[in-house]
Amino acid sequence: MTSSPPRTARKGATYTHRLVVKSKQGGVKCRMEAGPAGMKVSPEGRINWEVPADYANPDVDIILAISDQSGQELFQTIKIVITK
């Protein structure tokens, strides 16, 4: 993964990021392994989350699984701090 997702998200706003992943084999696919309710990642790596205005936790950890055509898979954990 060559992109750095934003490490903060604001309550009541949309958190978005497009992952940039390099693979010699090609065919990169992403999927969400763990994250808050409503957060999604497209197979192409676009993360999208409408952060609830009343989100109670001060931060959230997400786990993404990233694979390529060769079948190699890696997991990326990202901590996002929630701000007002």
N, C-alpha and C positions, 0 to 999 in steps of 0.2 A: 504494500500500500504506500503510495507516494504522496497522498494528500493528508492534511491535518484538519480533522473536523473541529468546529468551534467547541470549546470546552465549557461554554455557558449557554443557557437558554433562559429566556425571560417568560415569566408567567403571563398567560394570555396572548402570547405571540406564537408564530410558526417557527419551528426549528427545522432548517433544511441544510443539507450538505450533499454534494456529489462526490463519492469516493473515486479516487483515481488509483487504479491497480494495474501494475505491469506484470505480464506473464509472457514468457517465451513461447508457451504452448497455445496461448489465446483461449477464447471461449470462457472468459471470466464470468462467474456467477456469484451473486451475494444473496445471503438470506439472514434473517433475524433469528438468533438463538434465544436471546433474552432481552427484555426491555420493558418500558412502561406501557400500559394500555394505550392503544391508539397509535403507537409509533410503528412505522412501516419502513421497509427497505425494498426497493425494486430489485429484480435480478441484475439490472445494470449498475446498481450501487447508489441510487438516490435515496437518502434518508429523509423522511418527512414526519413531523410530529406537531400537532396542534397542542401546545402546552396548556393544560387547564389553568384558568385564572386562579383557581383555589388549590393548586397542586401543593400538597402538604409536606413532601419530603424536601430536604435541602439540596439533595443531589440524586442522581440516578446513574446506574451502571448499565451499559448495553453490551451485548456480546454479538458479534457478527461472524458468520462463517463465510469464508471466501474460498472458492474452488476454481480450478481451471480445467481445460479439456483433458489434461493428463490424469485427472482424478486426485491430484494433490489438493489438500484442503488445509487452511490455516484459520485460526480463530483470533479475532481482534477484540479486545475489551476497551471500552471508552467510558470514562467518567465525565458526566456533564453536571455542572453546578447550576442550580436553579436560582435565578435572581428575580427581584420584584419588578 
